Amino acid sequence: MMGIPGYEPTFLVGLKAIRKQHGPALAALAGRTLTRSAVVRFVEDGDWYAECPVVLGFDGIQAEITHSKFDELSITWNTIDTTAAISGWEDDELTPAWSGDERLEPFGGQTLREVTLLEWRPSRRDLAAGTLAVEFVFETGRFHIANALDENSIEVGEPHPEWVRHRLGHC
């Protein structure tokens, strides 16, 4: 999918489904060191292609996080080789390649203290209500990967107060 060899996302919807399928594995990341991260950027202009997964490596375990549509989330494990070329790309004007992300670089080499699922619960009616994000908390800060209406977003710092935290694992 997306020209990424071996990548086959399985999209789930809702806190209950994500927690059941991925809660234990996400919780087990607490206490591990973030050893690498990668996103897909276009070689020609450096723009992030936010529809592709955000890849996070923790001491030999790799989480691959992708959001789709309004409420779908896929988390896959150890399926993407970020050293392999992305092939079969539909657009022949742009060349996608794995790259680091400046927002995630400060967390490299740090031990993950806590993993939570964030659930968007706004005080007033909102089309995105119930959308999930995955939050990673370190000694010096935190970031979360959220749904930005059919693609990923990476937000560093405290999440908006209308995100409700569902703790999975901490150390």
N, C-alpha and C positions, 0 to 999 in steps of 0.2 A: 504494500500500500504506500502511496505517495512516493514510489520509487525507492523505498527503504527496504533493502533485502531482509527477509525474515520477519518483518514487522506486520503483525496482524492484530489490530486493536479489537477489543471486545468492549463495547460501550454499555454501561449500566446507568440506571437513573435512580436517584434517591439515596438518602443516608443509609437506610436499612440494607439495601443491596450492596453498596460499596463497603460498608462496615463488615458485612458477612463475608464477602469475597476477598477483601484486601486488608481488613482491620488487623489481623494477627501479623501479617507480613510487614505492614507499615509500622506497627508497634515495635517489632523486632529490630527496626533500624535505630531506635534510640540507643545511645551509647557507642554508636559507630561513627567513624570519621568520614566526612565528605571528602572524597579523594578526587572527584572530577565532576564536571557538569558540561553539557553540550546542548546547543540548539542548532537549528538549520538557518543559515544565512545565505543570501545570494552573493556569489563571488563578485559580480559586476558592481554592486553598490553597497554591500554590507548590510542591507536590510534584513531584519529577522522575518522568517516565514513562520508566523505564529500558529499556523494550522498543523505543523509537524510537532512531534512529541518533544517535551523537555526531558532530557536524560540526566539522571543524578546517580553517581556511583558512590557507594558507601562500603569501603573495605571488601570489595569483591561481590557485593550485591548491587544490582543496577535496577532502579525504578524508572519507568518510562511513562510519563503522564501526558495525556492529551484530552482536551475538551472539544466537544462538537455540539452543534445545534444550541438550543437554549439550556439544556439540562443534562446532556450526556457526558460521562467521564469514563475514560479507559485508563487503567493502570496495568501495564505489562511488566514482566520481570525478565531481565537478562536475555532479551531477544534481539537487541540492536547492536551492531558493531559500528561504532562511530568512526572507525578508521577506514571503513569500506566506503567506496564512492556511492552516491545516490544515482541510480540509473533508471531509465524508463520514464524520465520526466516529460510531461506533456508539453511544456513550454520550451521551445528551443532557443529563446532569446535570453533566458536567464539560467545560470548554473547554480544549483543548490549544493551546499557543502556544510559539513559539521564544523561548528566553531564554538568557542567559549562565549560566555555572556558576562559583560562587565558588572551587572547587578549581582551575579552569583559569585564572582571571584573572591570577594572578601570573606566568604564562608568556607572556602577551600582550606583543608587541613584542620578544621574545627570539628569537635565532637558534637554530634546531634544530641540535644538534651530532651527534646519532646517532639512528638508528631501528633497533630490534631486534624480532624476534618472540620472545616468551617462550613456552616450552613447559613445561607443568606436569608435572614428573617427580618424584612423591613417593617417599620411601624405603619406604613400605609401600603396600599395595593401596589404591587410591582410585578411585572411579567417575569422577572428573574427570581422570584421567591422560591426557596427550596434548592437553588443552585448550590453546588458544593465546590470547595477549594481544598487543597491539601497544604497544610502549614508545617513548616520546618523551623524549629526554635533552637538556636545556638547560644552560647555564652554571650556573644557580642551583638546579637540581634536575631532577626527572623525574616523569613520571606514566605509567601504563599503563591501557589500556582492556581489561578482561578479561570473561570469561563468568561471570555470577553465577547460573548455573542458569536459563537461558532468558531472560536479559536482560543488559544491560551493567552493569559496575561501573567506577568511576573510582577508581584508587588513586594517591596521591601519595607519593613517596619511594621508597626502595630496595624492590624486590620481595622477597617471601619467598624464602629460600635454595633452596627446592625448584623455583623457576622456573629453567629452563636458557635462557640467552641465545643467540640465533641472530642475529648481526649482519648487517644489510642495508646500511647506509650510514652514513658518518660524515665529519665535516670537522674 
